[in-house]
Amino acid sequence: MTTAANHRPHPHLGGRAAALRALARWHGSEPSAPKTVLLTGRAGSGRSRLLTGFLMLCDPDHRKRIDTDALDPATVPSAELPPPLVFGARGLTATQLLWSVADGLGMEVTRTAEVLELLAEPADEGTPLLPVVVPDVDDAGVLRVQEEAARVAAEVLLPLAASPGVRLLADLPRAQARWLAERLPADRLLVLDLDEEPWADREALLLQARHTLGATVAADRLARAADGPLTLRLAAWSLLAVPDGPELPAPTGVGEALDLHAERCGVDELTLRRLLAPLALAAPGEPLPLALWGPLASAVAGKDLGPALASGQRLLLPFTTPAGDDDHPAVRIAHPAVAAEVRERFGGAVREAQRRIAAALTATVDGTGIDGGTADDGTGAGRWERALPYLREQLAGHALEGGLLPELLDDPGFLLHTDQVRLRAAAEHLAAAGPGLPPLARSWLRVAPLFTRHELGPQLRAGLLEHALRQDGLPAAGLGEDLPWRTEWTVPLPGVAALTAATGPDGSALLAAYLPGGEPQARVFDAATGASVDLAPEQLVPPTDEERAACPVRLSTGADYVRIWPREDAGGPLGIFVSAGPLGGADVTPDGLLLLADAAGLSALRLTLPGTSGLPRPSGTSGLPRQPGPA
């Protein structure tokens, strides 16, 4: 039963009373309540909706909007208890999710091992266990091929469930729920599978069907056949979209709902799946610009599906939802389970479909627009900057699955202007799978953590990539014209603890580097060329105050960054150099040559910033350490 006869059902759920009672017991911390609840079931079983409805009852603000007095008291968490801490997994890697938990729990740690150690510490006697909720585990990661849910289960959920101070509620796929259940004490665990009794609420399905279709024979028939809420919803929308269609059997699953709806519309089911392919093969939940839908579906099919799309409103209505706005209309798949069904039916042809989508998107950058027109001149990094936002965000995922990513990774414009989080995940997956990355991509991947950690803009990314390429002995071409600097030279020399600009006896600009414990401890280099110079430190003359005052820029340094300021205060820094590790030192010569020491060695950067050569100020410095001004 969904609820007792004298109680109303949850307004958001229309049932699920048995499951809500179990969740309320978990939150109430009763001695007999389970310490860990794993909420699972097939995609489309209503897991996310149930968890949302439960959290509405836990949250004081949402709770005010619900007449809790009309509900079954056993389904309503106590208002005296604080709401649980919620750490959503959608779009996060296991490592990111674990650090989100650490931040939320107020842990002052710097290493993953410290997080795990604190979670494993015994709880203080008499202290209530902390309720923690982790929803959307099946949506973890930024790429479908990552299978991040398994890592989240092993690296985040298992430590949380085993923690003496935590009560855990997680929404996760059945495979990960079973894996965890094998490793947790059975007497403190509840696996709440919405596809199995007593949690499979058939009465709630009937209420859902009658709410959509009224108290009709069709509603009752659909409720009896459907394997869950999503199948029922798709079948009901099919009847509403084509009320004059032929009478067909009620579908039992999502795949049958697709096929029967195509038949109801008089369309080949393969045509429907091809039309849905660009949405289904995109990253989970991502909207597709309406203008790209027809061309990408046609690319998948190998023939023009424009007419089928134009006349297919009733065909596509149950399986898509509008997105975007009036200026940028878009569409997304109605549910991840629909996308999974389309992908599964494609089988081994998914790789070819992804290849065709990636090729069609790349053609818009290479010079041929998606509509057959000319998009750009097909050269230079700027063509990627001017590419459609959807392409910059989604192409990496399509190309990875379609086998086209290696050649794209040899294009500096693609590396600089593609969404850096997705691209990094795709490149790391490709590297782990075995094929070697192009040299350009290896250098990019080495500094990509800086780009994602600090959310750097394309111009600073280009500057840091240029520096990485020069350090790796590679040409730095195709990065654009507006680089914040050009690397004059690099010298491998790890262990530098300090450096300074200096002048030699002949007036030449030099760099003095100090290596504690080295032999010798001081090394001198020509600042213009990086060539070693045979001079003792006492022969060097540091720049005078007058020479430093004549320099067009000043520096302020942190542990791993250097801010470059104009000599006269102009309201903010001109640029920032960020290092992947601690800097050994930084200085600037009187003529504006930036000297650096990092873990790799020494380098000299010729600044091309305002006040040096008049080029535009770098953008994208958000997320970096803030300081009031230069030291």
Secondary structure, 3 states (H helix, E strand, C coil): CCCCCCCECCCCCCCCHHHHHHHHHHHHCCCCCCCEEEEECCCCCCHHHHHHHHHHHHCHHHHCCCCHHHECHHHCCCCCCCCCEECCCCCCCHHHHHHHHHHHCCCCCCCHHHHHHHHHCCCCCCCCCEEEEECCHHHCCCCHHHCHHHHHHHHHHHHHHHCCCEEEEEECCHHHHHHHHCCCCHHHEEEEECCCCCCCCHHHHHHHHHHHHCCCHHHHHHHHHCCCHHHHHHHHHHHHHCCCCCCCCCCCCHHHHHHHHHHHCCCCHHHHHHHHHHHHCCCCCCCEEHHHHHHHHHHHHCCCCHHHHHCCHHHHHHHEEEEECCCCEEEEECCHHHHHHHHHHHHHHHHHHHHHHHHHHHHHHHCECCCCCECCCCCCCHHHHCCCHHHHHHHHHHHHHHCCHHHHCCCHHHHHHCCHHHHHHHHHHHHHHCCCCCHHHHHHHHHHHHHHHHCCCHHHHHHHHHHHHHHCCCCCCCCCCCCCEEEEEEEECCCCCEEEEEECCCCCEEEEEECCCCCCCEEEEECCCCCEECCCHHHCECCCHHHHHHCCEEEEECCCEEEEEECCCCCCCCEEEECCCCCCEEEECCCCEEEEECCCEEEEEEECCCCCCCCCCCCCCCCCCCCCCCC
